[in-house]
Amino acid sequence: MDQTIFREYDIRGVVGEQLSDETVATVGCAIGTFLNRNGAHRIAVGYDARESSPRFREILTKSLNETGCDVVLIGMVPTPVLYHTVFTKPVDGGVMITGSHNPSNHNGFKVCLGRSALCGPQIQKIKEIALSRNFSKGAGSTEKHDVLDDYRRDLISWIDVGQRKLKTVIDAGNGMGGTTSVPIYRELGVDVVELFTKPDSNFPNHPPDPAVAENLADLIEAVKHSGADVGIAFDGDADRITVVDETGRIIWGDELMILFSRYVLASHPGATVIAEVKCSQNLFDDIEKHGGNPIMWKAGHSIIKAKMKETGAVLAGEMSGHIFFADSFYGFDDAAYAGARLLEILSKTEKPLSELLSDLPKKYSTPEIRILCPEEKKAFVIQKIVERFSPDHDVVTIDGARIKFDHGWGLVRPSNTQAIMVLRCEADTEQELQRIQHGLEEMVKEAVTS
């Protein structure tokens, strides 16, 4: 078994290579054993539209049953529907079979114990159980439940739309996002233009990753052509969102968080808002400016959720588009809900989306820059960066290394989902940005190849 499939906050790999049927069966028994030993016996299971997902569902269900877990099959759904199920139905946990935003030959498992998504040491414990093959024994049952209608009704009940009639373009990237967002937004009275909303395991139009600017080209064109008020893009399993304003400008997750935090803080003065290390300094400054308590934290959906629970934060978000609302929702990342909250804000103002963020200080930033890096080299790369800058710069090391410069900052961190290092830089001028970016890129590439 390739032990690198056990990541920081999920279990994921290449189908047929890292995830053979035998490996999935073993992982399923390890998950079932872990859940059983922690008092979870009734487990919801959902899966995405990937070609391997139905087969993995059958293998996983059998393994969970063999370890004594009762399985509640909720069908082919976006990941947030699985989360919603563990919050609202009589289950003790859940497993979502999904490759998220990764290529079509990838797949994996997101695991919940109770309402909490597993991360770090818990996933490593599942690995230990898998390697030991010391599994629980039992004879669990299997039943099917249709949860989509309940999910849609509940999500709509949280949203209070205003009088303005809106048009939005939805780009689901042939992932799962269209199955929930399109009917929900239409029931909210929004004119929806559909773009790649039919699930297709081959992702024929573009990769289902809205954190990559190239993948948003069709959405930008459609927004401009249709005269829409906003464009909304989802990743493959619909737990991440990226937005395009009416002019076609991309609004990344951290800038979207500025808009959301202003509205949340207006009704929750002094509340804690969490953002991860890749986010713009504008976000942390704006939260503080509007009376909130900003916390910079590690990236990762389950890691963010754990920090929210610890701090009582009402809102959290990531550059990649994971947005977590705990003020008028359950605190998990749901892109369809985040999109609905954005539409709610827009429906109560006559201002275009671009104007709502026009007062932000001008910053120049890169998107996520991804540099290939073997898993075994990641820690070495970070060590070299910290050694280089820590003597004369402020370096935040809660997740990789975020280096503060006089007129900007640069971040180098290891991806928890792929064999890459992620870079992101921001500065007051284009010239300073290029200086920071080029310097860090060269250092990372040198460390990777040394």
Secondary structure, DSSP 4 states (H G I P E B T S, - for coil): --GGGB-SSSEEEEBTTTB-HHHHHHHHHHHHHHHHHTT--EEEEEE-S-TTHHHHHHHHHHHHHHTT-EEEEEEE--HHHHHHHHHHSS-SEEEEE--TTS-TTEEEEEEEETTEEP-THHHHHHHHHHHHT--------EEE---HHHHHHHHHHT----S---EEEEE-TTSSTHHHHHHHHHHTT-EEEEES-S--TT--SS-S-TTSGGGGHHHHHHHHHHT-SEEEEE-TTSS-EEEEETTS-EE-HHHHHHHHHHHHHHHSTT-EEEEETTS-HHHHHHHHHTT-EEEEE---HHHHHHHHHHHT-SEEE-TTS-EEE-SSS-SSB-HHHHHHHHHHHHHT-SS-HHHHTTTSPP-EE---EEEE--GGGHHHHHHHHHHHHTTTSEEE-SSSEEEEETTEEEEEEE-SSSSEEEEEEEESSHHHHHHHHHHHHHHHHHHHH-
